[in-house]
Amino acid sequence: MTLRLSSPAFGDGAPIPRRHSCDGQDLSPPLAWSGAPSGCKSFVLLCDDPDAPGGIWRHWAVFDIPATASGLAEGVAGAEHVGPYRQGLNDFRRFGYGGPCPPAGHGPHRYRFRLVALDVDRLDLPAKPRYDAIADAARRHALAETVLTGTYSR
C-alpha cells in the first residue's frame, strides 16, 4: 500500500481556496490520508512555501498524530497542544496553521503539505518546538512520505 494524502478542499496542483489563506478565514484545510506503512506508530504533517522571496517559508507543523488517525478536520486550533497531538511554531511565530499569504503580484506560490509516517509514537521534542526541529526529528524516524501540493497567488 502507498501512503496517500488528499484534501476535499483542493486537488494536487490545484489552487487552495481563499478561506484557507490570509485573505480569507485562514483556516487549515481538511486533510485525509490512507496507506500507512507497516510499523507506522505516528504521523507528522508539514506545510511550507518553497517559492517565498526569502527562501522556504514554514506554514504549519503538526506532530505526534496517532497512527490510528486518518486525517485532520478543517480549522485546527492554533495551540501547541490540540487533542492528542502537538503543533510547532511556524514562520509567523505562532502555533498552528498560517495560510498562504504570498506577496501581491509575486505570481502563484506552491504550498507543499507533506505527511510523514514515523516508526515512533512520539517525537522527543521540548516545549515550543520550531518547524525545523520537528522536520529534522521526523526525518530520522521516517518510514514513508507523501506530498499534496496546492497553489495560491494574490
C-alpha positions in Angstrom: 0.0 0.0 0.0 1.2 3.5 -0.8 0.8 6.4 1.6 -1.6 9.0 0.1 -2.6 12.5 1.2 -5.6 14.4 -0.2 -8.0 17.3 0.6 -11.6 17.7 -0.3 -10.8 21.5 -0.5 -8.3 21.3 -3.4 -6.7 18.7 -5.6 -3.0 18.1 -6.1 -1.6 21.0 -8.1 -4.8 23.0 -7.9 -5.5 26.4 -6.2 -6.1 26.5 -2.5 -9.4 28.2 -1.7 -9.3 31.7 -0.3 -10.9 30.6 3.0 -7.6 28.7 3.7 -5.5 31.8 3.1 -4.6 35.0 4.9 -7.1 36.7 2.6 -9.9 34.6 3.9 -10.6 32.9 7.3 -7.0 31.5 7.4 -8.5 28.0 8.3 -6.4 25.0 7.9 -7.7 22.8 5.1 -9.3 19.5 5.8 -6.9 16.7 5.0 -7.3 12.9 4.7 -4.8 10.1 4.3 -4.5 6.4 3.8 -2.0 3.7 3.1 0.1 3.9 6.3 3.1 1.5 6.1 3.6 -1.4 8.3 5.2 -0.3 11.6 3.8 3.2 11.5 3.3 4.5 15.0 2.6 8.2 14.4 2.5 10.9 11.7 3.9 14.4 11.2 2.3 16.9 8.9 4.4 19.8 7.5 3.4 22.6 5.2 5.8 25.1 3.5 6.1 27.5 0.6 9.3 26.9 -1.4 8.5 30.0 -3.6 8.7 32.6 -0.9 11.1 35.5 -1.8 13.4 35.0 1.2 13.6 31.2 0.8 11.3 28.4 2.2 8.5 29.8 4.4 7.2 27.3 7.0 3.4 27.5 7.5 2.5 24.5 9.7 4.0 21.6 11.7 1.8 19.1 13.4 3.3 16.1 15.2 2.6 13.2 17.5 -0.5 12.4 15.4 -1.6 8.9 16.4 -1.2 6.1 13.8 -4.9 5.5 14.1 -5.7 8.9 12.6 -6.8 9.2 9.0 -6.9 13.0 8.7 -7.3 16.4 10.2 -10.5 18.4 10.2 -10.8 21.9 8.8 -9.8 24.7 11.1 -7.4 23.0 13.5 -7.0 25.3 16.6 -3.8 27.4 16.8 -2.4 26.0 20.0 0.7 23.9 20.9 -1.5 21.0 22.2 -4.6 20.1 20.3 -6.2 16.8 21.3 -3.6 14.0 21.2 -1.1 15.9 19.0 1.2 18.9 19.2 2.0 21.8 16.9 5.2 23.7 16.4 5.9 27.3 15.8 5.7 28.4 12.2 7.5 31.3 10.5 4.6 33.6 11.5 5.9 32.9 15.1 2.7 31.2 16.2 1.4 27.7 16.8 -0.7 26.1 14.2 -1.6 26.9 10.7 -0.7 30.1 8.9 -2.3 30.0 5.5 -1.0 31.1 2.1 -0.1 34.8 2.1 2.4 35.5 -0.8 3.4 39.0 -1.7 0.8 40.6 -4.1 1.9 40.4 -7.7 4.5 37.7 -7.0 2.7 35.1 -9.0 1.5 31.7 -7.9 3.3 30.0 -5.0 3.3 26.3 -4.3 2.2 25.1 -0.8 3.5 21.6 0.0 1.6 19.6 2.6 3.9 16.7 3.5 2.7 13.8 5.5 5.4 11.6 7.1 4.7 8.2 8.7 7.1 7.5 11.6 8.4 4.5 13.4 7.9 6.1 16.9 4.8 7.1 18.9 6.1 10.5 19.9 9.0 12.8 18.9 11.2 13.7 21.8 11.0 17.5 21.5 11.0 20.3 24.0 8.1 22.7 24.5 7.5 25.2 21.8 9.5 23.4 19.1 10.1 25.2 15.8 9.2 23.7 12.4 12.8 22.9 11.5 13.3 20.8 14.7 10.1 18.9 14.0 11.1 18.2 10.4 14.6 17.1 11.4 13.3 14.7 14.1 10.7 13.3 11.6 13.4 12.7 9.0 15.3 10.4 11.5 12.2 8.2 12.0 10.5 8.3 8.6 9.0 5.1 7.1 7.2 6.8 4.2 6.3 10.3 3.0 3.7 11.7 0.6 3.1 15.3 -0.7 0.0 17.2 -1.6 0.7 20.5 -3.4 -1.7 23.4 -3.7 -1.2 26.8 -5.2 -2.1 30.4 -4.3 -1.5 33.8 -5.6 -2.6 37.4 -4.8 
